[in-house]
Amino acid sequence: MILLYASTFTKALGRLTSAEQKQVKITAFDLAQDEAGNGLQLHRVDKSPGFWTARVSQDLRLVLHKDGAHTLLAYVDHHDAAYRWAERRKLVPHERTGAMQLVQIVERTEEHLVYTESVGAVAPQPAATHRPFATLSDDALLNVGVPRDWLEAVRNADEASVDGLFDLLPDEAAEALLDVATGGRIEDHVAATAVAGADPFAHPDAQRRFRAVAGIEELKAALDAPFAQWAVFLHPAQRAPVTRDWQGPARVSGSAGTGKTIVALHRAVRLAGTEGARVLLTTFSKPLATALADKAMLMTEAVPERRDRLTVRALDQAAYDLYAAAFGQPSLATASQVRAAIEAAMKDGRGAGHDAAFLLEEWDEVIDAWGIADAQSYAAVPRLGRKTRLGPKQRESAWEVFAYVRERLGERGLTTWADVYARLGERVAAGKDIRFTHVVVDEAQDLSVAQARFLAAVGRAGGPDALFFTGDLGQRIFRLPFSWAKLGIDVRGRATVLKVCYRTSHQIRQTADRLLGREITDQDGVTETRTGTVSVFDGLEPVLALVDDTVAECDAVAAWLRAALAEGFAPDELAVLVRGQGQLGRGRAAAKAAGADLRVLTMHDAKGLEFRGVAVMALDEDVLPDADRLAGVGDIADLEAVQDTERHLLYVAATRARDRLMLAGVAPGSEFLDDLK
Ligand SMILES: Nc1ncnc2c1ncn2[C@@H]1O[C@H](COP(=O)(O)OP(=O)(O)OP(=O)(O)O)[C@@H](O)[C@H]1O
């Protein structure tokens, strides 16, 4: 007998009080030890073959499905609700895809009633005539996993009933139809077809809702984290890159909220399952690494040996530790020390024909990144990613400045981050142990050249699956683009894109997507496309408020926040985001006027976070793009790339919102808002 549990069960469990949850778990554990259920009070659900209820307490019932070979924990609720749920369900493999589905029985005479019930109070709508799926054939619908019983209801669905319909269909069918309803093609969602004799629970689409457990320990671990759906039920497109034996560096991308971080976590935990593996799961900032570490702890609770093989740290921190162990603690030069040295050299008459901003970028992206130590090396280096060409004379004059900077830093015993990564890279290339057999990098779009070179060395020294990246080119907010392939990280042919957005409502994601192109191609020709992305839930349209002055803006944002609070949003579920430190005051004033203690953050600091409601404010013409940043661009040819990072910042900020989004500023507002109007 195989014991399984369904995502409907863990979701239902999450809705109960913690005392009730405890009782349910005891019943579930009893069941795991006594699968025949002899010691439990089981009752057959008359109208639904295979369904039983197990008594948890006087009031609570656990719904099971038993077919001899399998026992499935399907649902849990109070007595009447549990029976009602079971009476309306059947468990059957889909006739075309073969994936096991928990299908809701269609009540033909009451189709509208069924839909509206599931989404709560939906007022009767005036007759809507548009039926978005009316012309889809049986074949087209069956191919994406729509159960046969639902074909007619799907084709009959109109604008008023369509949202409720999505809640009632199996996820794979709902996602395909959501895409169609928003202009996508149903052919892009054809599910894997049934293989004769295959286990219907093993189908990739079944694995996103059913999970087999090997024993009581595994069940305990799973039920102790009932809210963490992502820890168990991966989408097939998420599971595939996690489980595959990649024959080279691989990269997973996708719009904000498609679960890239979740994929990185699962991949790291999976790699840590191999004896002898030492896995580094990393990202670019400490707060993000801390959040990753918390999730990794949750996932490895029941597998302590994996936890021991997994290190979660920000990349700079990990590099610092490795460097300190190999060479002693580095004394790192700050950006302002480098800038001061460049300015001092220029004051001395070096670097004629260049300006300081240009030389600082040249230092960061070429001299320091590539560890250039003398004029000959500089004359020969390809200057990857730099757009303005430099002739031999110009390089000679620039080198006068860089030689001076190197000397000054050397005198003070200072190292740069690029030096740290370069020396570690050399150590790895020389076959010295760097502690890690695998590196999994989240938010990889913001890697620096020096970091990427170091990782390339790790990739060369390790096995074919040593490097795994997740990221979104549309969220590159710190770095200018450069070629990974030229540095030795070639993901071509091993790049996949996730298309199901779990975080943001359909309306918020669509609005945010308008800020970016449908496709972004990196320097190596790898294209990431946003078309076909669907969100798993609907919400309100984002609010855009362009007002006359900052006082009116404060009032508008405060009113919006108050309305959300009045509707039951907790203060920690809301955030106010602004472009930079200079606008934090405006954000705080709005939060204060709303009378709530809310997080007020810069857009950079909000990376990787999520909130139920987000107000992005101070979106003024001279704030975004940041006028100072644009004025400080040293190489005018980089202007567009810098402008892109500013646009990405607004995308990042807007996609932190799950349910509600407000965008506010003083008229005429940021030029980027024009794309949203
Ligand atoms: N398979 C899943 N089932 C349920 N929830 C999921 C699943 N995958 C991801 N999520 C949830 O979706 C949200 C977004 O996931 P995640 O942070 O991994 O996305 P992301 O692509 O890394 O986003 P960003 O690009 O904004 O950093 C999280 O709340 C996560 O728990």
Residues whose N, C-alpha, C, O or C-beta is under 5 A from the ligand:
A	BS01	LIG	Q229 W230 F233 L234 H235 S255 A256 G257 T258 G259 K260 T261 I262 D472 Y502 R503 G608
